[in-house]
Amino acid sequence: MAERGHLPPPTKHLCCRPGYGSGCRPGQRGASTGLSSGALSAGSSAAAAAAAAAAAAAAAAAAAAAAAALGLLPLGKTQSPDSLLDIAARKVAEKWPFQRVEERFERIPEPVQRRIVYWSFPRSEREICMYSSFNTGAEDPAITPGGATAGTAPGGGADTAAAANRLPFRRGIALLDGGFVDNVLQVGFHLSGTVMEPAVQSEPETVCSVAISFDRCKITSVTCSCGNKDIFYCAHVVALSLYRIRKPDQVKLHLPISETLFQMNRDQLQKFVQYLITAHHTEVLPTAQKLADEILSQNSEINQVHGAPDPTAGAGIDDENCWHLDEEQVQEQVKLFLSHGGYQGSGKQLNLLFSKVREMLKMRDSNGARMLMLITEQFMADPRLSHWRQQGNAMTDKYRQLWDELGALWMCIVLNPHCKLEQKASWLKQLKKWNSVDVCPWEDGNHGNELSNLTNALPQGANANQDSSNRHHRTVFTRAIEACNLHWQDSHLQHIISGDLYTNCCYHDNNENSLFDSQGWPLWHEHVPTACARVDALRSHGYPREALRLAIAIVNTLRRQQQKQLEMFQAQRKELLHKGVTSVTNLEGWVGHPLDPISTLFSSLMEACRVDDESFRGFSDFMENVGQCKSLEYQHLPAHKFLEEGDSYLTLAVEVALIGLGQQRIMPDGLYAQEKVCRNEEQLISKLQEIELDDTLVKIFRKQAAFLLEAGPYSGLGEVIHRESVPMHTFAKYLFTSLLHHDAELAYKTALRAMRLLVLESTAPSGDMSHPHHIASVVPNRYPHWFTLSHIESQQCELASTMLTAAKGDVRRLETVLESIQKNIHSSSHIFKLAQDAFKIATLMGSLPDITLLKVSLELGLQVMRMTLSTLNWRRREMVRWLVTCAAEIGAYALDSIMQNWFTLFTPAEATSIVATTVMSNSTVVRLHLDCHQQEKLASSARTLALQCAMKDPQNCALSALTLCEKDHIAFETAYQIVLDAATASMSYSQLFTIARYMEHHGYPMRAYKLATLAITHLNLSYNQDTHPAINDVLWACALSHSLGKNELAAIIPLVIKSVKCATVLSDILRRCTLTTPGMVGLHGRRNSGKIMSLEKAPLRQLLDATVGAYINTTHSRLTHISPRHYSEFIEFLSKAQETFLMAHDGHIQFTQFIDNLKQIYKGKKKLMMLVRERFG
């Protein structure tokens, strides 16, 4: 659809073609040697054409008169019929290549030639729009050229409108309306002109030369000097084409140039050629001389052919008649979009190209299949396919959806009801070629299956193609390959789609495959997705009436099948309910199916709701229109086509959607297939939500809901379903909200039935039937292969939340919903969300709290506590705090209850640090307006809880227990005793130090001292742990002992010496003990003697010796692996050691001996020893 600037126009055929007699005078045409069986025949063909044209003119006049009589035209006015010449010329121009006309008749009068040439140019702007912009939608742009832009959503905003105005079609209209088209000339089947591009801020004014060739009302080639490279025609081509369509009488029209040359004599021809060469000598002189040389050469190839080519003379008999499509640009653009990998809007662009293919198919344009072939070739050449296959990676979801659309489009193309057998054979050959490539994507994503050939499981599928079964996996092309074996010759099918009155009221065959129902309306028994693919193909190829008739027959068949299934279940109900299990009733689900059958039926029927039956000539895709305009209104248009009384297209559309959504079907294997089930279900429900329910539709909802509840294994909401059936949560939520205000009992019954999620039950029922072959690998109790399980559980949660919201204020309903939640939801996080939702609903601002709903919220919270008590959950603390808040909202008795039963709900640490602490806080007392008696009761329960927790987990609960028991002496003493009992065995030094500090802070220094000594016995500080976190605790403990007195200090120092080997810590303790007198401020303010303890006596002598020994040991340890960069640090360490040595009366001598030993032992470390001598001699 792109044009090339400065390319020579193609030469269609010879002006003087083979068959012209050599005896004719130059330029004179001879009789044709053969006859064609066209609309115009030899001899009497002109008369026949004239008679046909006259009959057509008479019919047109009669139609105009009838229209006036019916009031469709103003009284007294009639439409003037076209002339006989115009009618005949128009028909010939549409169907015959001009060569056939030339060969059919010996002479063609010039007026006839002019009218044929005149009518050969396209007369509709729709095709011009299609080839110069993305999807045109349903409206003909020629009707409202100033209206909404083709392919643009009404109300899409300024950005959308601006983008639309940049489309070539809209810009072409602007150029035409601005008067920028000039020099328009039509010579035969060639149109030329100039289009001025007005100056803009950054670019000057330019003039583009445009040339267009056309044939049989189709543009067959375009060139423009603008050099545009795109899939679409440029705006200049659009402007020139629309000029010719809108202002045909202003275009100077000439016969093909060969006809003009035929009228010239020799002198005129020579003058013509010389003037032409003179005007363009720089461009054509070399070519002119070359041609002259060849013509003058007797044996040249050019002299072996009669006549000469004429690019303005129209199409040859063998020329293909199709619109110009720039194949190279299509390939380049698709390749470019694919290379972007889904970024920069490439996925959207590819989807628009697919829409363009559908638009062409709808217009019955052969370029639709041609364009899809080009797109598919680029998709198959995508290098990422082999990379993903080698790496075992899955393609992206959006890219996967593009492949799905590709496969669906090929299905539409091969099911074209009027395609030729040779064309279908060609497509089949190409599809098989693509299908055999190793990297060809599988139908269900990277997870293959072994489904049988379901597409051909139909009455006409006896000779089904079996080639595809040689491949282990079904590819995206498999269904299209299978569909090549389908045909449209079945007489029953032909009768269904060809007329509205095909009924048989006397038909009483009640077997499963009967051709008519009890009302006499026709049925179509075929594999449902395949039957719906036929509907899609009819719609796609521009046969909306036929598609609608077949869609109605399919829906009638599904309704009858529903009734039969219900009867079958009723006959086996007792047996199945006794067993409690069922087998798979549907190997394929219709929702999420690669052919998307339910959406096809729904869209076809919904479209009929919005299109007047009399003007139902075309259609547009329902999803596109819904996406464009949310205010669409659907009406119950009266329908008399195969429908029962009271039915309408709208009721049928809604009913078939409900049938499909409620079908019991097995969850497919593979991530992509499962995601597709969820996505298609949500898309279909979203379409349903666009429809405003009225009484008629509510009846349909009631009918289908009742059926789904009673249909057993054939329904996803039946009493007995297969364990791995696709859950109905999303669908049931929609049913619930739709029915709630019309039939609450049915709404709740439906939603409660859908709450189950059997695949998560811990064990399968005994006697669970084995799976069919295609899912034989699935073991009974597996569910990790449900890749969408988290999404399914969230939908289950949404359904429950919706019911809780609706049941507010209804005690019976709330209890029922609560019971269902507790039975069916297995995820603690989702139950917690429901508990929170219920709490929010129950405590909405501006209304009194709903105590029943609060109790439901608390019950759900308690269930969450029990479920997560023994498992790790990062939200556990949040859950505990929320539960206390919820209980507090209910009242003191709820708080007391959770404390009484803490051991089933909380860990000891949670119970003491969060639950009891929150309950005992002042804010809780104030919020609940508790009196003294209530406060004491809660406090007593909290203390009991604290002591129980301290006994069970003293490490984490002892401090909290002491804090909670402060105001009760007996309880406090009990808690302290628990600490002492646990101190020697199960508590760490850090916990004991913490409790010891708590005791001193609360006026129990001796208890603090005792706990501190116990803590020190649990400690072990090595020589290099001078940054250990317990150092401050050790210093605090020693300071506490020092403050208590000499005896306490004497008792703790041996413990310190035993536990602490770090020299710097010991020296720090030693200095602190020598600064002040022990017990200067003793217990009860009693003052001691005031003498500072001697370093020569116990216990400080032992501490000094231990400190010196620690320095010596540490020094040797450091010197073992010391590096030069640590030398200066080591010298500073020796300086600190010297200070400690000198605290003894003979410390100087000891330190000198120590240094001398170092010099002797480590004399190899010369540089270090030199530094030692410099500092210490």
Buried (B, 14 or more C-beta within 10 A) or exposed (E): BBBBBEEEBEEBBBBBBEBBEEEEEEBEBEEBEEEBEBBBBBEEBBEEBBEBBEEBBEEBBEEBEEBBEEEEBEEEEEEEBBEBBBBBBBBBBEBBBBBBBBBBBEEBEEEBBBBBBBBBBBBBBBBBBBBBBBBBBBBBBBEEBEEBBBBBBBEBEEEBBEBBEEBBBBBBBBBBBEEBBEEBBBBBBBBBBBBBBEEEEEEEEEBBBBBBBBBBBBBBBBBBBBEBBBBBBBBBBBBBBBBBBBEBEEBEBBBBBBBBBBEEEEEEEEEEBEEEBEEEEEEBEEEBEEBEEEEEEEEEEEEEEBBBBBBBBBBBBEBEBBBBBBBEBBBBBBBEBBEEBBEEEBBEBBBBBBBBBBBBBBBEBBBBBBBBBBBBBBBBEBEBBEEBBEEEEBBBBBBBBBBBBBBBBBBBBBBBBEBEEEBBEEBBEBBBEBBBEEBBBBBBBBBBBEBEBBBBBBEBBEEBBEEBBEBEBBBBBBBBBBBBBBEBEBEBBBBBBEEBEBBBEEBEEEEEEBBBBEBBBBBBBBBBBBBBBBBBBBBBBBBBBBBBBBBBBBBBBBBBBBEEBBEBBEEBBEEBEEBEBBEBBBBBBBBBBBBBBBBBBBBBBBBBBBBEBEEEEBBBBBBBBBEBEEEBEBEBBEBEBBBEEEBBBBBBBBBBBBBBBBBBBBBBBBBBBBBBBBBBBBBBBEBBEBBEBEEBBBEBBBBBBBBBBBBBBBBBBBBBBBBBBBBBBBBBBBBBBBBBEBBBEBBBBBBBBBBBBBBBBEEBEEEBBEBEEBBEEBEEEEBEBBBBBEBBBBBBBBBBBBBBBBBBEBBEBBBBBBEBBEEBBBBBBBBBBBBBBBBEBBBEEEEEEBEBBBBBBBBBBBBBBEBBBEEEBEEBEEBBBBBBBBBBBBBBEBBBBBBEEBBEBBBBBBBBBBBBBBBBEEEBBEEBEBEEEBBEBBBBBBBBBBBBBBBBBBBBBBBBBBBBBEEBEEBBEBBBEBBBBBBEEEBBBBBBBBBBBBBBEBEBBEBBBBBBBBBBBBBEBEBEBBEBEBBEBBBBBBBBBBBBBBEBBBBBBBBBBEBBBBBBBBBBBBEEBBEBBBBEEBEEEEEEEEEEBEBEEEBBBBBBEBBBBBBBEBBBEBBEEBEEEEBEEBBEBBEEBBEBBEBBEEBEEBBBEBBEEBBEEBEEBEEBBEBBEEEBE
